[in-house]
Amino acid sequence: MRAAVLRALSKGRAGGKLTPVPITRAVRWVLRRNGPVEVGRLFQVSKQLLRQDWEEARAAIGRPDLLFKDLRHSFAQALEDAGAGDMITD
């Protein structure tokens, strides 16, 4: 049996590039059972809605000065403190 690879469009860190996904037995079963399906966008969220939610969250905790990068730095420090600093990427 030869190895098969599906190339899926990535929306995450790969920045919209085609990313190879190995076709395992489980993936093959799902594809055969369901056939090709166009799912469209999974999350119907606009930049404006994200901004509104962020502003409301900052107001709710009384921290209008909080930046999103502050959360990233806090999470990285928590990983470091837990001994999992090697999981932090550049």
KOLKETOR-922440 format. One record per residue: residue number from 0; residue in three letters; z, x, y of N, C-alpha, C, CB in turn. Coordinates in pm, 1 decimal. Each point is the difference from the previous one (the first is absolute). Glycine has a CB too. Layout:
SITE  num  residu  n.pz  n.px  n.py  ca.pz  ca.px  ca.py  c.pz  c.px  c.py  cb.pz  cb.px  cb.py
SITE  NUM  ALA  Z  X  Y  Z  X  Y  Z  X  Y  Z  X  Y
...
***
This chain:
SITE  num  residu  n.pz  n.px  n.py  ca.pz  ca.px  ca.py  c.pz  c.px  c.py  cb.pz  cb.px  cb.py
SITE  0  MET  0.0  85.0  -118.1  0.0  -85.0  118.1  0.0  89.3  124.1  122.9  -185.9  -124.1
SITE  1  ARG  -213.0  162.0  213.8  -6.5  83.8  119.0  89.0  -57.3  110.2  -234.3  69.9  -60.9
SITE  2  ALA  283.4  18.5  146.1  87.0  -41.9  109.6  -82.0  -73.4  105.3  154.6  194.9  -42.7
SITE  3  ALA  -96.1  -298.0  97.7  -67.2  -77.4  103.9  86.2  2.4  125.5  -112.9  -149.2  -172.4
SITE  4  VAL  44.9  147.6  285.6  69.6  2.8  128.2  -61.6  -105.6  90.6  54.3  247.1  -24.8
SITE  5  LEU  32.4  -322.7  87.9  -40.0  -99.9  98.4  23.2  61.8  136.7  56.5  -197.1  -153.9
SITE  6  ARG  -148.6  180.7  244.8  19.0  52.2  135.1  32.6  -117.1  92.2  -159.6  194.6  -42.5
SITE  7  ALA  282.5  -194.9  92.5  47.5  -109.6  84.3  12.5  48.1  143.9  123.3  -102.7  -195.0
SITE  8  LEU  -151.1  14.6  287.1  13.9  32.2  141.5  147.4  -1.3  36.4  -227.0  -98.2  52.0
SITE  9  SER  276.6  210.3  -3.4  140.8  13.6  33.5  23.3  -36.6  145.5  25.5  178.9  -173.4
SITE  10  LYS  80.4  -252.8  199.3  35.8  -37.2  136.6  123.2  76.7  47.1  -98.1  -227.6  -37.7
SITE  11  GLY  155.9  309.7  -48.9  123.8  70.4  34.9  -26.8  137.6  57.0  116.1  -125.4  -178.2
SITE  12  ARG  -49.8  225.4  122.3  -7.1  136.4  50.3  -139.7  58.6  -10.3  236.5  28.5  -64.2
SITE  13  ALA  -318.0  -76.9  -29.3  -133.6  55.6  -16.7  -93.8  -42.8  112.1  36.5  1.1  -245.9
SITE  14  GLY  5.4  -92.3  329.2  -76.4  -37.7  118.0  -132.4  -67.8  -26.9  108.1  186.0  107.5
SITE  15  GLY  -112.4  -277.6  -202.6  -121.2  -75.5  -25.4  -102.1  72.8  -85.3  40.1  -109.9  213.3
SITE  16  LYS  2.5  216.3  -280.7  -90.7  74.9  -86.8  1.7  -58.5  -140.2  36.6  207.6  136.5
SITE  17  LEU  -143.5  -185.0  -210.4  -2.0  -42.0  -139.3  94.4  89.7  -79.0  -238.8  -84.6  20.5
SITE  18  THR  329.7  23.0  -92.8  101.6  72.4  -74.6  -18.8  -26.4  -149.0  161.1  -14.6  195.0
SITE  19  PRO  -165.7  119.6  -277.3  -16.6  -20.9  -144.0  125.0  -61.4  -62.7  -158.2  193.6  -6.4
SITE  20  VAL  138.6  -294.4  -76.0  109.3  -65.5  -72.0  -36.2  2.2  -149.1  59.8  -150.8  201.2
SITE  21  PRO  20.9  217.4  -284.5  -32.1  5.3  -142.5  1.5  -139.6  -61.5  97.4  230.8  -12.2
SITE  22  ILE  -193.8  -257.9  -72.0  -5.8  -128.1  -69.7  79.5  14.9  -129.2  -228.2  -59.1  100.5
SITE  23  THR  350.6  12.6  -96.9  84.7  2.8  -119.1  -30.3  -122.6  -85.4  181.3  127.4  123.9
SITE  24  ARG  -121.2  -133.1  -237.8  -18.8  -115.3  -88.4  42.6  -129.3  69.6  37.0  148.1  -200.4
SITE  25  ALA  74.2  -142.5  273.7  49.3  -119.3  70.6  -96.3  -42.8  110.8  235.8  69.5  -51.3
SITE  26  VAL  -288.8  27.3  125.1  -94.6  -32.2  107.0  -127.2  -59.1  -58.9  94.4  184.7  142.9
SITE  27  ARG  -141.7  -126.4  -250.8  -120.4  -50.0  -66.8  19.8  -145.2  -45.9  -55.7  235.3  -74.9
SITE  28  TRP  173.6  -265.5  21.4  28.9  -135.7  -47.0  -4.2  -98.5  116.9  142.3  93.3  -186.9
SITE  29  VAL  -80.0  -55.3  299.3  2.1  -88.6  117.4  -141.5  -22.5  51.5  230.3  81.7  60.5
SITE  30  LEU  -310.2  23.4  -54.2  -136.7  -14.5  49.5  -84.3  -89.3  -90.7  18.8  226.0  103.9
SITE  31  ARG  -3.9  -209.2  -233.8  -75.5  -84.8  -93.4  44.3  -144.5  8.0  -28.7  195.1  -150.9
SITE  32  ARG  156.8  -215.6  161.8  55.2  -136.2  0.9  -36.4  -74.7  127.8  188.4  78.9  -143.5
SITE  33  ASN  -177.9  -11.2  256.9  -18.9  -65.7  129.1  -138.4  18.2  59.9  239.0  32.2  36.0
SITE  34  GLY  -308.3  70.6  -76.3  -130.1  27.1  58.6  15.7  48.4  142.6  -104.0  -172.6  -147.3
SITE  35  PRO  -5.6  204.6  212.2  9.9  48.0  137.9  47.1  -111.4  93.4  -182.8  166.4  -45.9
SITE  36  VAL  277.4  -131.8  128.9  57.3  -97.2  93.2  1.9  61.1  139.4  141.8  -103.8  -183.4
SITE  37  GLU  -191.4  29.6  280.4  7.6  43.5  139.4  125.4  -61.9  59.1  -254.1  20.9  22.7
SITE  38  VAL  352.0  62.5  9.3  127.0  -52.1  49.0  6.9  -7.3  151.8  105.6  92.0  -202.8
SITE  39  GLY  -192.5  -20.1  270.5  7.8  -1.2  145.6  121.8  75.8  48.3  -118.4  -218.5  4.0
SITE  40  ARG  158.6  192.8  115.5  116.3  68.5  56.2  127.8  -56.2  -59.9  -125.3  43.1  213.2
SITE  41  LEU  215.6  46.5  -250.2  125.8  -43.6  -59.6  101.0  -44.4  104.5  -42.1  155.3  -188.1
SITE  42  PHE  44.6  -87.1  301.3  97.0  -30.9  103.3  -75.3  -37.9  127.8  171.2  158.4  -103.3
SITE  43  GLN  -162.3  -281.4  141.9  -67.7  -47.1  120.5  93.1  19.8  119.4  -135.3  -169.7  -133.2
SITE  44  VAL  147.1  293.4  176.9  89.4  34.3  109.6  -79.7  75.0  105.3  200.3  9.8  -155.1
SITE  45  SER  -181.0  -46.0  279.1  -67.2  69.6  109.2  96.7  99.1  64.6  -150.3  -200.1  40.5
SITE  46  LYS  97.1  290.6  38.1  84.2  95.0  72.0  94.8  -73.4  94.2  -181.2  173.4  -15.7
SITE  47  GLN  133.3  -282.7  73.0  83.2  -76.1  93.0  120.4  -62.3  -71.3  -203.5  -47.1  139.4
SITE  48  LEU  180.7  -6.4  -260.8  111.8  -57.8  -75.5  100.5  106.2  -41.2  -151.9  -179.1  -82.4
SITE  49  LEU  102.4  296.4  41.7  90.6  109.1  -34.5  81.7  42.9  120.4  -159.6  75.8  -175.9
SITE  50  ARG  96.1  -65.3  290.7  70.0  38.9  122.5  106.9  -103.1  35.3  -206.5  119.1  81.5
SITE  51  GLN  171.7  -247.2  -92.6  94.8  -107.0  31.9  120.5  6.1  -93.5  -189.0  -144.4  83.8
SITE  52  ASP  163.8  161.8  -213.8  110.2  9.8  -96.3  88.7  121.1  28.1  -143.6  -113.2  -170.7
SITE  53  TRP  80.8  225.5  205.9  75.2  121.0  29.3  87.9  -20.0  123.1  -182.8  138.6  -102.2
SITE  54  GLU  127.9  -199.3  205.8  77.1  -24.9  121.7  117.5  -94.1  -27.9  -208.0  35.1  137.3
SITE  55  GLU  185.0  -138.2  -216.7  107.2  -93.9  -34.5  109.3  68.5  -82.5  -166.4  -188.5  4.8
SITE  56  ALA  128.3  274.7  -97.5  97.7  71.4  -83.0  83.8  94.6  86.1  -155.1  -15.7  -198.8
SITE  57  ARG  90.5  86.7  291.3  74.0  90.7  88.2  97.9  -77.5  87.2  -194.8  158.3  1.1
SITE  58  ALA  153.0  -273.4  47.8  88.8  -81.9  83.1  116.2  -54.6  -82.7  -194.5  -61.4  147.4
SITE  59  ALA  166.6  22.8  -271.4  103.7  -59.2  -85.8  112.4  98.0  -31.3  -174.0  -147.5  -98.5
SITE  60  ILE  141.8  277.0  88.9  104.4  99.0  -29.4  53.6  66.7  126.4  -107.7  39.7  -221.0
SITE  61  GLY  56.3  -83.7  337.1  48.3  55.1  126.3  -45.4  142.5  25.6  193.9  -147.5  -22.4
SITE  62  ARG  -309.6  185.2  -30.4  -52.4  136.1  19.0  -144.0  -4.7  51.2  150.9  84.8  -183.6
SITE  63  PRO  -170.7  -127.1  308.8  -136.6  -7.1  52.9  -66.7  137.1  12.4  67.9  -204.6  122.9
SITE  64  ASP  11.7  312.6  -132.1  -53.9  135.4  11.6  -43.9  59.5  -134.1  146.8  30.3  197.4
SITE  65  LEU  -122.1  -100.7  -307.4  -29.5  51.6  -133.2  -150.6  11.3  -22.9  213.4  -101.1  -83.8
SITE  66  LEU  -256.0  217.3  37.1  -140.2  23.4  -31.2  -19.0  -0.2  -151.4  -29.7  134.0  212.8
SITE  67  PHE  -90.0  -166.6  -256.1  -26.9  -3.2  -143.9  19.8  137.3  -61.7  -162.2  -187.2  34.4
SITE  68  LYS  127.3  292.7  38.0  16.6  134.8  -54.0  147.1  32.8  -23.6  -209.1  70.1  118.1
SITE  69  ASP  299.9  -135.5  -44.8  142.7  20.5  -22.2  38.9  -42.6  -141.1  43.5  -35.0  244.7
SITE  70  LEU  -103.4  -73.8  -292.5  28.1  -47.2  -135.9  -51.2  99.8  -102.3  -12.3  -237.8  78.1
SITE  71  ARG  -105.3  293.7  -51.9  -58.3  98.0  -91.3  89.6  123.4  -9.1  -231.6  -83.7  55.3
SITE  72  HIS  280.8  130.4  61.0  87.0  117.3  0.6  133.4  -29.0  -69.0  -109.1  75.8  212.4
SITE  73  SER  162.8  -195.0  -192.6  126.2  -36.9  -64.9  -17.0  -4.0  -151.5  66.7  -132.7  203.1
SITE  74  PHE  -178.8  78.9  -248.8  -26.0  -6.8  -143.8  -15.0  140.2  -58.5  -111.6  -223.5  30.4
SITE  75  ALA  40.3  310.1  41.2  -17.7  137.7  -46.8  134.9  71.1  -8.2  -230.6  6.3  101.6
SITE  76  GLN  317.5  -28.5  -5.3  131.9  62.7  -2.7  83.3  -54.1  -115.5  -10.4  31.6  248.5
SITE  77  ALA  -0.2  -160.6  -276.8  73.0  -58.7  -112.8  -47.9  60.2  -132.0  30.4  -213.8  130.1
SITE  78  LEU  -161.3  235.1  -144.1  -52.1  65.9  -119.8  56.3  141.3  -12.9  -210.0  -137.0  16.3
SITE  79  GLU  209.5  210.3  93.3  52.3  137.0  0.0  147.3  0.8  -39.4  -165.9  64.6  178.1
SITE  80  ASP  244.7  -156.2  -119.8  143.2  -7.8  -30.2  26.4  -36.7  -145.2  40.6  -64.6  235.9
SITE  81  ALA  -132.5  -11.2  -296.0  16.1  -42.2  -140.3  -51.4  106.0  -97.8  -22.4  -238.6  73.6
SITE  82  GLY  -24.3  351.4  -20.5  -50.6  105.0  -87.6  -142.2  -20.7  -43.9  227.7  31.8  -75.1
SITE  83  ALA  -299.3  -120.8  141.0  -139.2  -28.9  -35.9  -94.6  47.1  109.6  75.3  -197.6  -135.2
SITE  84  GLY  -39.5  306.1  202.5  -80.8  49.7  109.2  -138.4  43.1  -40.7  206.6  69.1  105.0
SITE  85  ASP  -224.9  -35.3  -234.4  -132.0  40.2  -47.3  -97.6  -117.4  -0.5  108.0  177.2  -139.3
SITE  86  MET  -59.3  -299.2  154.6  -87.7  -116.9  4.9  -59.4  -22.4  138.5  135.4  -100.9  -181.6
SITE  87  ILE  -83.1  171.5  279.6  -47.8  -14.9  137.0  -131.0  77.1  13.1  237.3  -26.1  90.6
SITE  88  THR  -340.6  -41.1  -44.7  -128.7  66.1  18.5  -18.4  43.6  143.4  -95.4  -135.2  -184.7
SITE  89  ASP  5.7  228.5  201.5  -30.9  43.8  136.9  -62.9  -114.2  71.5  -30.1  238.1  -68.9
***
